[in-house]
Amino acid sequence: MSDLTLGTFLDLSNGHLSQDTFDNLTSFPAVVAYETHYGYLLWVPPSPPPGEADWPSELGLIVELARANGCRYVLFDIDGPTTEQLPTFDW
């Protein structure tokens, strides 16, 4: 396994994003996200990119939590788990 590179992702419910943020996720500066059937796969840059300060507050909190836990991606899924460490939105 020495030639394998493994990464970690944070698995979260779409409900940790407001509906507006979810609907416009790929339009924010420096956001790299790929739509999936049930949500998005979001790349977590290792350090804040230019424009991150302009992201919605809940997205910034999610990325900070992912970075703090060594995650390179966040998987947003309609059936993903929620955490009390982040706000949730009912939509």
C-alpha positions in Angstrom: 0.0 0.0 0.0 3.0 2.4 0.1 2.1 3.8 -3.4 -1.5 4.7 -2.4 -2.6 8.2 -1.4 -5.6 8.2 0.8 -7.8 11.1 1.7 -10.5 11.9 4.3 -13.9 13.5 3.7 -16.5 15.0 6.0 -19.9 13.4 5.5 -22.7 15.9 6.1 -26.4 16.4 5.5 -27.4 19.0 2.9 -29.3 20.5 5.8 -26.1 22.2 7.1 -26.4 24.5 4.1 -29.2 27.0 3.6 -31.3 26.4 0.5 -29.9 29.5 -1.1 -26.3 28.4 -0.5 -27.0 24.9 -1.7 -28.7 26.1 -4.9 -25.8 28.5 -5.7 -22.9 26.5 -4.3 -20.8 26.5 -7.4 -21.2 30.3 -8.0 -19.2 31.4 -5.0 -15.6 32.5 -5.6 -13.0 29.8 -5.4 -15.6 27.0 -4.6 -14.8 23.7 -6.4 -17.8 21.5 -6.0 -19.2 18.7 -8.1 -22.9 17.9 -8.1 -23.9 14.4 -7.2 -27.3 12.7 -7.5 -28.1 13.7 -3.9 -25.9 16.7 -3.1 -22.4 17.8 -3.7 -18.7 16.8 -3.3 -16.8 19.9 -2.2 -13.1 20.3 -2.3 -11.6 21.8 0.9 -8.5 23.9 0.0 -5.7 23.4 2.5 -5.6 27.2 3.2 -8.2 29.9 2.7 -8.3 30.9 -1.0 -9.0 34.4 -2.1 -12.7 35.0 -2.0 -13.4 32.6 0.9 -14.3 35.6 3.1 -17.2 36.2 0.8 -18.7 32.8 1.2 -21.9 32.4 3.2 -21.2 32.0 6.9 -22.4 28.4 7.2 -20.1 27.3 4.3 -17.1 28.9 6.0 -17.9 27.1 9.2 -18.2 23.8 7.4 -14.8 24.3 5.6 -13.1 25.3 8.8 -14.4 22.2 10.6 -13.3 20.0 7.7 -9.8 21.6 7.7 -9.5 21.2 11.5 -10.2 17.5 11.1 -7.8 16.9 8.2 -10.6 16.4 5.6 -9.8 17.2 2.0 -13.5 17.0 0.9 -17.0 17.5 2.2 -19.7 15.2 0.9 -23.1 16.8 1.2 -25.9 14.2 0.9 -29.6 14.5 1.4 -29.4 11.5 3.9 -26.0 12.5 5.4 -25.6 12.9 9.1 -26.0 16.1 11.0 -23.7 17.4 13.8 -24.4 19.8 16.7 -21.2 21.5 15.8 -22.8 23.3 12.8 -26.1 25.1 12.3 -28.9 23.3 10.4 -31.5 24.7 8.0 -35.0 23.4 7.5 -35.9 23.5 3.8 
